[in-house]
Amino acid sequence: MNIIKKIAVSALFSGVSFAGFAQTVTASADTLDGAEAKIAAQAEKAGASYQITEAFFNNHVHMTAELTK
């Protein structure tokens, strides 16, 4: 009976739509504008919007963003 329950749960989850996704991307550049431009290019290539989640500056910029569709 356990196997039947597992198969039923697996079938249920396999039918769930995974249309929405979140992907984390990073970029490095000499300026904030340069790093954001790289993030924007990655988002455009993926056909997604982006939200910057963090940016570090120490002689250059390292930026992280989350892409969402």
Residue pairs with C-beta under 8 A, 6 or more apart in sequence:
19 69
20 68
20 69
21 67
21 68
21 69
22 66
22 67
22 68
23 46
23 48
23 66
23 67
24 53
24 64
24 65
24 66
24 67
25 39
25 42
25 43
25 50
25 64
25 65
25 66
25 67
26 62
26 63
26 64
26 65
27 35
27 36
27 38
27 39
27 42
27 62
27 63
27 65
28 35
28 38
28 60
28 61
28 62
28 63
29 35
29 37
29 38
29 60
29 61
29 63
30 60
30 61
31 61
32 55
32 57
32 61
32 63
34 61
35 55
35 61
35 62
35 63
36 52
36 63
38 63
39 50
39 52
39 63
39 65
40 50
42 50
42 67
43 49
43 50
43 65
43 67
46 67
46 69
47 69
48 67
48 68
48 69
49 67
49 68
49 69
50 65
50 66
50 67
50 68
51 65
51 66
51 68
52 63
52 64
52 65
53 64
53 65
53 66
54 63
54 64
55 61
55 62
55 63
55 64
56 62
56 63
